[in-house]
């Protein structure tokens, strides 16, 4: 659940220990995963579900890209990203005519104009809605941070500094993970899962007396939520028209026709 967090912690640790010789070691290991069944929020009702994806562009040779789900008509927005995750990052919005959607094949195809608008971009960010059901599940993911050094005084020093890194930067670490995971949900076979981290905590620590070198093992946990989604069958269709008998001001029966399409009245 928290591999992206491990990536960021390792990056920050390398920055913290830069220039040290020998470099103190940090090993992060996943522990038990707990699911809180009491907070399960499930709905079997099919409704439009939002999704975001980052598609790796391979222009000019490749102009067709797979989508995780079948977008509802008119809900897809796309932006080409130039220099992603860099200070020089720029975004270019795509417009009608820049792409077409093949619902049966679940693909997005860039037109010549769209490909030209994406020139120099490395990624294509897409946002859309698809019909499906969703469940929300709270979780707690345990982990261990093992810190080793040449002497116990150094282990104590670097364990304290690691604690400072986590405690003072916990909110930023969680926000960075959520930003990344928001656009990279897991998906396969009509199912998808996205996670949002809420809290990062270090709980306790103990020396590893069985280790041949000085080693301190710190126990921590991350709390978060999973958004679990299932796309509806291809035959799914929302109500397009409802005919309801009513009565006018004079009491006579009249027919009232109501057009409904995702909350929009049909003309």
VENSUL-V259069 format. One line per field, one symbol per residue. ss: DSSP state (@ for helix, = for strand, . for the rest). phi: phi as a letter, one per 40 degrees, with the letter a starting at -180 (. if undefined). burial: + if it has 24 or more other C-alpha atoms within 12 Angstrom, else -. A space follows every 10 residues. Layout:
ss=???
phi=???
burial=???
This chain:
ss=..@@@@@@@@ @@@@@@.... ....====== ========== ========== ======.... ...===.... ......==== ==.......= ===.....== ==....==== .@@@@@@... ..======== ========== ========.. .@@@@@@@@@ @@@@@@@@@@ @@@@@@@@@@ @@.=.===.. ========== =======... ....====== ========== =......... =======... ..======== =..==..
phi=.bcccdcccc ccccccbdgc accccbbbbc bcbbbcccbc bbbcccacbc ababbccbcc cbbbbcbcbc ccdgbcbbbc bbfcgbdcdb bbccbdgcab bbcccfbbbc cdccccccdg cbbbcbbaba cabbbbbcab bcabbcbbac accccccccc ccccccccbc cccccccccc ccbbccaafg baabbbcbab acbaaacccc ccbdabbbba abbabbbbbb ccddccaccc abbbcabccc gccbbbcbcb afgbccc
burial=++-+++-+++ --+---+--- ---++++++- ---------- ------++++ +++++++-+- --++++++++ ++---+++++ ++-+------ ++++---+++ +------+++ ---++-+++- ++++++++++ ++++++++++ +++++++++- ---+++-++- -++-++---+ --++-+++-+ ++++++---- ++++++++++ ++-------- ---+++++++ ++++++++++ ++-------- ---------- ---------- -------
